[in-house]
């Protein structure tokens, strides 16, 4: 999936983080339960393409914000900056 996210720029580490969070969301089964659609890499890239702008993490968090408003329970899958 990280390769498909190259379309949106960002660093490789950021794309890997988004891919990991997407995999975690898919593994949870929450998205398929709410949307009735399997969360494939292609589906994620299509959803992120709808975001107004930004890096892969910005787009991912924008989409998850919409899912949080519509269904609830998606905040745990947001990408956050690690504080060192």
N, C-alpha and C positions, 0 to 999 in steps of 0.2 A: 504494500500500500504506500509506503514512503515514497517510492518512485513516482507514483501517480500524483503525489502532492507537490512534486517539483514545479508543476504548472503555476503554483501560487507563490513561488520564491521561498525565502527563508533559508535558514541554515539546516544542514543535514540533521543535527541533533533535534531541532524543533520539529522537523518532519517525522523523525522517529518517535518523538514523544506523542505527537498526534496519532500516529499509527498504533502505538501501544494503547492509548486511551480508546481508540475506536475498537480495537480488539477486545478490550475489557468490556466495553459497552455491548458488543456483539455476544460475548460469552455470557453476559448477565441475562440475556433474553428479554430485557426490558423493551428495547426498541421494537423487536418483532411483535411483542405482545401489544404495544401501543399503536404501532403503525401498520402491522400486518404485512410488513415487507422485511425480507432478510437484509441485514446490514452487511453488504459486500463492499469491497474496496471501491468498485465502480459507483456504487450508490453513494458512498461517502463523498467521493470526488464530485459527483453531480450536485449533491446538496451544498457542498462548500462553494461551488461555482455560483450559487445563488446569493452568496454573501456580498454586501456592497463593495467591500475592498479589504485589503489587509493580508497579513502573513497567514500561513497555514493555521497557527494557533489562534490568531484573531478570528479567522473564519470559523474554525471549529467551535470556539467559545460563543460566537454569534449564533450558530446553529443550535448549540445546546441550550442557549438562553431561550430560543423560541420553543424548543421541546420542553424546557422547564415550565414556561408559561402555559403551554398547552396541556401538559400531562403531569408535571411534577416529577421529582425523583431523578433529575439529570445533573444536578449541581455537582455531585461527586465525581463526574466524568470530565469536568472542566480541566483544562491545562493551566497550571499555575507555575509561576516562576519559583525556582528553588532559591531560598535565602541561605547564603553561606556565612 
